[in-house]
Amino acid sequence: MSVIKAENISKKYIIDHQRKNGPSSLRDIVSDSFGKLFSGKKDESHFAEKEEFWALKDINFSIEQGDRIGIVGHNGAGKSTLLKILSRITEPTTGQIKIEGRIASLLEVGTGFHPELTGRENIYLNGAILGMSKREIRESFDAIVDFAGVEKFLDTPVKRYSSGMYVRLGFAIAAHLNPEILIVDEVLAVGDTEFQKKCLGKMRDVSESGRTLIFVSHNLTAIQALCNRAFYFEKGLLIDQGETTHIVTNYLSKVSHKVLEKHWDDIENAPGNDQVRIKSFKLFPEYQDNLAHIDVRTPINFQFQFWNLEEGANLNLSMHLYTFTGECIFNVGTKSEQLSKGLVTGTCEIPGHFLNDGSYVVSMMIVKDTSTIVYNMEEALVFDIEDYRENVTWYGKWPGYIRPQLNFSIRQTEHIVND
């Protein structure tokens, strides 16, 4: 049975572009406006150009009861706009959407909270909005408070909550008040690791109970673990929909672009700040068998160069390696060194037969006094590792993020003699 059916959904916004030919400062604008007012002249120095922007265009899909839908796509692809339409926060410009069942949604921190009400009062308020009785809310109340971990602040106005407390309570309410359809946006990124694990576990419980889950996240590993179907959005269009692994693979194939080197010759225009400026970050593969691609056998060398602009600074480098789905594989750092002004070079080698095949992203931090981040060069390099197998007859996906060659042997240690 279809619980959600979208038919030709489109959403249009009007963007105003202010063009100015006249004064730019507040003082000039006020002075100029009074002059135009008393002189009777029309002010033609400011005018607006309006632009139509279609956040969604002709979207069609059907979601069955018990489906677990993951939605992937770049920022600005239309994912959040779709969730707002599904949650009835905004109406589509054209088309219609049919929903059967009670929806609970967590789209951003504090959605649905009244800041002047306490945590306790907001639990009852959200339950009432979902159409639940006081008895139903009371039955879930203790579980909500325990999951959110806000018992100590339950009678404190939520405007005094931190963003982490906001999202913990918001998710706990949305997940525990027994909606038929649960919608969760990327807000889980606000919580700590322990809370994220609790949320993913709770969403798994919701999906296994036969309720419908719609989950937007850049963590593709979580989407693959939770969802049986996925939608891929790009520039307001629904590009593809289907089985999760197929959609994620299709998405990654379109967004994966190798970046093996970045460099800047001019210190004035290089990224950085008044303490450091980046000169280059390069990846040097030691290609095997005269090949021109990296495979699981290939040693990979990294060279990172920056200009240190502060005499006697104690600096170290911290390199993070991520999968393309956002999982951190490792973080490795150099020891801290007291450096003079000038060019500094850091090198690191990842040996062959260490990483599994897949797409990877590298970030580099420059850290002062082993604790203060001076500059963070996020997602600087991107590279792919191809599969390679020898004397193996099984060609399924090799599990895991790493694929080391370890001393692992097998031998006959005893014989059975038949009488």
Secondary structure per residue as TSV (DSSP state, phi and psi in degrees):
chain	resnum	aa	ss	phi	psi
A	1	M	-	360.0	131.5
A	2	S	E	-77.2	125.5
A	3	V	E	-98.6	-22.0
A	4	I	E	-136.7	130.6
A	5	K	E	-136.7	118.8
A	6	A	E	-105.6	130.2
A	7	E	E	-125.3	107.5
A	8	N	E	54.5	45.4
A	9	I	E	-74.5	127.7
A	10	S	E	-135.2	149.3
A	11	K	E	-136.1	122.4
A	12	K	E	-112.9	137.5
A	13	Y	E	-120.2	151.0
A	14	I	E	-105.5	123.4
A	15	I	E	-105.6	126.5
A	16	D	E	-92.0	129.3
A	17	H	E	-112.2	110.8
A	18	Q	E	-81.9	123.2
A	19	R	E	-109.3	131.7
A	20	K	E	-119.8	129.1
A	21	N	S	-113.8	-2.2
A	22	G	S	-116.6	-141.0
A	23	P	-	-66.5	149.6
A	24	S	-	-114.4	-27.5
A	25	S	S	-82.7	158.2
A	26	L	H	-61.2	-41.7
A	27	R	H	-61.6	-43.0
A	28	D	H	-66.9	-39.9
A	29	I	H	-63.8	-45.8
A	30	V	H	-62.9	-45.6
A	31	S	H	-62.3	-43.8
A	32	D	H	-66.2	-39.4
A	33	S	H	-64.3	-43.2
A	34	F	H	-64.4	-38.0
A	35	G	H	-63.2	-43.0
A	36	K	H	-65.4	-37.3
A	37	L	H	-63.0	-47.3
A	38	F	H	-83.3	-19.3
A	39	S	H	-87.3	-15.9
A	40	G	T	80.2	8.0
A	41	K	-	-86.2	147.9
A	42	K	-	-77.7	140.9
A	43	D	-	-86.0	106.6
A	44	E	-	-107.9	10.2
A	45	S	S	-80.9	-19.2
A	46	H	E	-123.5	127.5
A	47	F	E	-148.9	157.4
A	48	A	E	-110.4	135.9
A	49	E	E	-102.6	132.4
A	50	K	E	-103.0	136.6
A	51	E	E	-126.4	135.5
A	52	E	E	-84.2	131.4
A	53	F	E	-126.0	120.1
A	54	W	E	-95.7	103.7
A	55	A	E	-71.0	-30.6
A	56	L	E	-137.3	146.6
A	57	K	E	-142.0	113.3
A	58	D	E	52.7	59.9
A	59	I	E	-93.6	129.1
A	60	N	E	-132.0	130.2
A	61	F	E	-165.8	166.5
A	62	S	E	-136.1	134.7
A	63	I	E	-118.9	125.7
A	64	E	E	-87.9	157.1
A	65	Q	T	-59.3	132.6
A	66	G	T	87.6	-5.8
A	67	D	-	-65.1	146.3
A	68	R	E	-118.8	101.9
A	69	I	E	-100.4	123.2
A	70	G	E	-100.3	137.5
A	71	I	E	-117.1	123.3
A	72	V	E	-121.9	159.4
A	73	G	-	152.3	162.9
A	74	H	-	-64.6	163.7
A	75	N	T	-59.5	134.7
A	76	G	T	87.2	7.2
A	77	A	S	-78.3	-15.8
A	78	G	S	112.0	4.0
A	79	K	H	-62.3	-51.3
A	80	S	H	-67.7	-34.5
A	81	T	H	-61.7	-42.6
A	82	L	H	-60.8	-43.8
A	83	L	H	-64.3	-35.7
A	84	K	H	-66.8	-35.2
A	85	I	H	-68.7	-43.9
A	86	L	H	-63.0	-34.2
A	87	S	T	-85.2	0.9
A	88	R	T	62.2	29.7
A	89	I	S	-79.1	-34.1
A	90	T	S	-137.1	157.3
A	91	E	-	-100.3	146.3
A	92	P	-	-68.8	151.3
A	93	T	S	-70.1	-42.5
A	94	T	E	-136.8	162.0
A	95	G	E	86.3	179.7
A	96	Q	E	-143.2	155.3
A	97	I	E	-130.4	131.4
A	98	K	E	-112.1	128.6
A	99	I	E	-128.7	129.8
A	100	E	-	-114.1	114.5
A	101	G	S	119.7	166.6
A	102	R	-	-86.7	130.1
A	103	I	E	-107.6	134.4
A	104	A	E	-119.2	133.4
A	105	S	E	-133.9	145.2
A	106	L	E	-127.8	95.4
A	107	L	-	-99.2	-30.0
A	108	E	S	-158.5	163.8
A	109	V	T	-58.7	124.6
A	110	G	T	85.0	6.9
A	111	T	T	-58.9	127.3
A	112	G	T	86.2	-3.3
A	113	F	-	-87.8	144.5
A	114	H	-	-98.3	117.6
A	115	P	T	-61.6	-27.3
A	116	E	T	-83.1	-15.0
A	117	L	S	-87.2	155.9
A	118	T	B	-77.0	171.4
A	119	G	H	-59.6	-42.0
A	120	R	H	-60.5	-46.3
A	121	E	H	-66.3	-35.3
A	122	N	H	-70.7	-29.9
A	123	I	H	-61.6	-46.7
A	124	Y	H	-68.3	-36.8
A	125	L	H	-63.3	-47.2
A	126	N	H	-64.8	-37.7
A	127	G	H	-63.3	-41.0
A	128	A	H	-65.8	-38.2
A	129	I	H	-62.5	-35.2
A	130	L	T	-76.8	-5.7
A	131	G	T	87.5	20.3
A	132	M	-	-90.7	152.7
A	133	S	-	-81.8	164.3
A	134	K	H	-60.6	-36.8
A	135	R	H	-63.9	-43.1
A	136	E	H	-63.9	-38.3
A	137	I	H	-68.0	-42.1
A	138	R	H	-61.8	-36.1
A	139	E	H	-65.0	-29.3
A	140	S	H	-99.3	-6.8
A	141	F	H	-58.5	-51.5
A	142	D	H	-62.5	-39.0
A	143	A	H	-65.2	-38.3
A	144	I	H	-63.2	-48.1
A	145	V	H	-64.4	-42.3
A	146	D	H	-64.9	-42.5
A	147	F	H	-65.0	-42.1
A	148	A	H	-76.3	-23.9
A	149	G	T	66.2	34.9
A	150	V	-	-117.1	23.1
A	151	E	G	-56.1	-38.8
A	152	K	G	-64.7	-26.1
A	153	F	G	-113.9	19.7
A	154	L	T	-61.6	-33.1
A	155	D	T	-104.3	23.2
A	156	T	S	-102.0	137.0
A	157	P	B	-55.1	136.8
A	158	V	G	-69.2	-13.0
A	159	K	G	-64.8	-16.7
A	160	R	G	-95.5	2.0
A	161	Y	S	-76.6	149.7
A	162	S	-	-74.6	167.9
A	163	S	H	-62.8	-34.7
A	164	G	H	-65.3	-42.1
A	165	M	H	-65.9	-39.9
A	166	Y	H	-55.0	-52.7
A	167	V	H	-71.5	-33.1
A	168	R	H	-64.1	-46.2
A	169	L	H	-69.0	-41.2
A	170	G	H	-61.1	-44.2
A	171	F	H	-67.5	-41.4
A	172	A	H	-59.9	-42.2
A	173	I	H	-64.7	-48.5
A	174	A	H	-61.8	-36.9
A	175	A	H	-85.9	-26.8
A	176	H	H	-97.5	-10.2
A	177	L	S	-92.1	24.8
A	178	N	-	53.4	52.0
A	179	P	-	-75.5	153.2
A	180	E	S	-73.7	-28.0
A	181	I	E	-130.7	123.6
A	182	L	E	-112.2	124.8
A	183	I	E	-114.4	124.2
A	184	V	E	-129.3	124.0
A	185	D	-	-93.6	-169.7
A	186	E	G	-70.0	10.6
A	187	V	G	-61.6	-17.6
A	188	L	G	-61.7	-19.4
A	189	A	G	-63.5	-19.5
A	190	V	G	-73.2	-34.4
A	191	G	S	-75.0	166.7
A	192	D	-	-79.8	175.9
A	193	T	H	-61.7	-42.8
A	194	E	H	-61.9	-42.2
A	195	F	H	-68.3	-38.1
A	196	Q	H	-60.0	-41.0
A	197	K	H	-62.4	-41.3
A	198	K	H	-62.7	-41.6
A	199	C	H	-64.4	-46.0
A	200	L	H	-63.1	-38.5
A	201	G	H	-64.3	-40.8
A	202	K	H	-67.3	-40.5
A	203	M	H	-63.8	-35.4
A	204	R	H	-65.1	-40.5
A	205	D	H	-62.0	-42.1
A	206	V	H	-61.1	-45.4
A	207	S	H	-68.0	-36.2
A	208	E	H	-73.2	-17.0
A	209	S	T	-84.4	2.9
A	210	G	T	91.1	2.0
A	211	R	-	-84.6	164.1
A	212	T	E	-94.0	135.3
A	213	L	E	-123.0	132.7
A	214	I	E	-122.6	120.3
A	215	F	E	-129.8	120.3
A	216	V	E	-106.1	126.7
A	217	S	-	-160.8	151.1
A	218	H	S	-86.9	-7.6
A	219	N	-	-84.3	92.8
A	220	L	H	-68.8	-25.0
A	221	T	H	-63.6	-43.3
A	222	A	H	-64.7	-40.7
A	223	I	H	-63.0	-42.6
A	224	Q	H	-66.4	-33.0
A	225	A	H	-75.3	-31.6
A	226	L	H	-98.9	-32.0
A	227	C	-	-107.3	140.3
A	228	N	S	-93.0	-18.9
A	229	R	E	-135.8	160.6
A	230	A	E	-145.4	152.6
A	231	F	E	-116.4	138.2
A	232	Y	E	-115.0	114.9
A	233	F	E	-105.8	144.4
A	234	E	E	-150.7	119.8
A	235	K	T	52.6	43.7
A	236	G	T	82.5	1.1
A	237	L	E	-110.9	143.2
A	238	L	E	-84.1	100.1
A	239	I	E	-73.9	-40.8
A	240	D	E	-158.9	153.5
A	241	Q	E	-149.1	146.9
A	242	G	E	159.8	-154.9
A	243	E	E	-62.9	140.8
A	244	T	H	-58.3	-49.7
A	245	T	H	-59.5	-40.4
A	246	H	H	-62.6	-44.8
A	247	I	H	-68.2	-43.6
A	248	V	H	-63.6	-42.3
A	249	T	H	-62.0	-43.5
A	250	N	H	-61.8	-44.7
A	251	Y	H	-61.6	-48.1
A	252	L	H	-64.3	-36.0
A	253	S	H	-64.6	-26.4
A	254	K	H	-89.4	-25.9
A	255	V	H	-102.7	-11.5
A	256	S	-	-78.1	113.8
A	257	H	-	-128.9	122.7
A	258	K	-	-68.1	133.1
A	259	V	B	-132.2	98.7
A	260	L	-	-97.6	-5.7
A	261	E	E	-158.0	140.0
A	262	K	E	-137.4	135.7
A	263	H	E	-152.2	154.3
A	264	W	-	-136.6	126.0
A	265	D	S	-88.8	-24.8
A	266	D	-	-101.5	113.9
A	267	I	T	-62.1	-29.5
A	268	E	T	-68.9	-32.7
A	269	N	T	-103.0	3.0
A	270	A	S	-75.5	150.0
A	271	P	S	-65.8	149.6
A	272	G	B	145.9	-149.0
A	273	N	-	-154.1	-161.1
A	274	D	S	-77.3	-1.6
A	275	Q	S	-105.1	-37.8
A	276	V	E	-143.1	154.9
A	277	R	E	-136.1	137.9
A	278	I	E	-84.8	130.4
A	279	K	E	-96.7	-47.5
A	280	S	E	-164.2	156.9
A	281	F	E	-143.2	115.7
A	282	K	E	-131.2	150.5
A	283	L	E	-115.7	127.1
A	284	F	E	-119.0	101.2
A	285	P	E	-78.5	145.4
A	286	E	-	-97.6	84.1
A	287	Y	-	-58.5	143.5
A	288	Q	S	-101.3	145.2
A	289	D	T	55.2	34.8
A	290	N	T	60.4	26.0
A	291	L	-	-83.9	163.9
A	292	A	S	-114.8	23.7
A	293	H	S	-138.5	159.2
A	294	I	-	-87.3	128.7
A	295	D	B	-123.6	-175.4
A	296	V	T	-64.4	-15.0
A	297	R	T	-86.0	-15.3
A	298	T	-	-78.2	119.3
A	299	P	-	-67.6	142.5
A	300	I	E	-125.0	125.2
A	301	N	E	-107.3	137.8
A	302	F	E	-115.1	137.5
A	303	Q	E	-127.0	125.1
A	304	F	E	-122.9	125.5
A	305	Q	E	-124.7	138.4
A	306	F	E	-147.6	154.3
A	307	W	E	-89.1	122.1
A	308	N	E	-87.8	124.7
A	309	L	-	-107.0	4.8
A	310	E	S	-122.7	118.5
A	311	E	T	-66.3	131.7
A	312	G	T	75.2	17.5
A	313	A	E	-73.5	136.9
A	314	N	E	-90.1	105.6
A	315	L	E	-124.9	150.7
A	316	N	E	-142.5	162.2
A	317	L	E	-104.7	145.4
A	318	S	E	-131.8	114.1
A	319	M	E	-106.1	131.3
A	320	H	E	-112.9	132.8
A	321	L	E	-113.1	126.1
A	322	Y	E	-120.4	151.3
A	323	T	E	-72.9	164.5
A	324	F	T	-69.0	-15.5
A	325	T	T	-88.5	2.1
A	326	G	S	99.9	2.4
A	327	E	-	-84.9	130.7
A	328	C	E	-79.7	122.1
A	329	I	E	-83.9	-46.2
A	330	F	E	-160.2	163.9
A	331	N	E	-130.3	122.5
A	332	V	E	-125.7	141.1
A	333	G	E	-129.2	155.7
A	334	T	-	-85.4	168.7
A	335	K	-	-75.3	160.1
A	336	S	-	-79.4	135.9
A	337	E	E	-126.6	142.0
A	338	Q	E	-84.0	118.5
A	339	L	E	-116.0	146.5
A	340	S	-	-85.9	170.3
A	341	K	S	-63.6	140.3
A	342	G	E	139.7	-168.9
A	343	L	E	-83.0	133.3
A	344	V	E	-121.8	138.2
A	345	T	E	-123.1	133.0
A	346	G	E	-121.4	141.1
A	347	T	E	-130.2	150.8
A	348	C	E	-150.1	143.5
A	349	E	E	-123.1	131.5
A	350	I	E	-102.3	118.2
A	351	P	-	-69.5	160.2
A	352	G	S	-66.7	163.0
A	353	H	S	56.5	44.0
A	354	F	S	-125.1	-53.4
A	355	L	B	-90.0	148.3
A	356	N	-	-79.3	168.0
A	357	D	S	-67.9	149.4
A	358	G	E	149.4	-172.0
A	359	S	E	-107.7	140.8
A	360	Y	E	-134.4	152.8
A	361	V	E	-129.2	138.0
A	362	V	E	-118.5	133.0
A	363	S	E	-120.5	152.7
A	364	M	E	-134.3	132.0
A	365	M	E	-111.8	143.1
A	366	I	E	-104.4	122.9
A	367	V	E	-119.2	137.4
A	368	K	E	-106.8	135.9
A	369	D	T	54.8	32.1
A	370	T	T	59.0	11.5
A	371	S	T	-141.1	-28.4
A	372	T	E	-103.8	122.3
A	373	I	E	-75.5	117.3
A	374	V	E	-82.8	-43.4
A	375	Y	E	-154.9	137.8
A	376	N	E	-120.2	113.1
A	377	M	E	-96.8	90.9
A	378	E	E	-81.0	144.0
A	379	E	E	45.3	51.3
A	380	A	E	-77.6	-45.3
A	381	L	E	-120.5	146.9
A	382	V	E	-133.3	131.6
A	383	F	E	-147.0	158.8
A	384	D	E	-114.0	143.8
A	385	I	E	-116.2	125.3
A	386	E	B	-88.2	157.6
A	387	D	-	-76.1	151.6
A	388	Y	-	-150.5	129.5
A	389	R	-	-136.4	142.8
A	390	E	S	-135.0	131.1
A	391	N	S	59.7	35.1
A	392	V	-	-127.9	131.5
A	393	T	-	-100.6	-4.6
A	394	W	-	-98.4	127.3
A	395	Y	-	-120.3	21.8
A	396	G	S	-72.2	174.5
A	397	K	-	-64.2	126.4
A	398	W	-	-74.1	121.7
A	399	P	-	-73.7	157.3
A	400	G	S	96.3	163.3
A	401	Y	S	-88.8	-29.5
A	402	I	B	-114.9	159.9
A	403	R	-	-145.0	60.9
A	404	P	-	-75.5	153.1
A	405	Q	-	-95.8	107.5
A	406	L	-	-109.4	163.4
A	407	N	-	-74.8	92.5
A	408	F	-	-133.6	113.3
A	409	S	-	-129.5	164.8
A	410	I	-	-136.7	138.4
A	411	R	-	-153.9	158.1
A	412	Q	-	-77.1	125.7
A	413	T	-	-113.3	-11.5
A	414	E	-	-158.2	146.9
A	415	H	-	-112.9	142.6
A	416	I	-	-99.1	120.7
A	417	V	-	-98.6	121.5
A	418	N	-	-77.4	133.7
A	419	D	-	-71.4	360.0
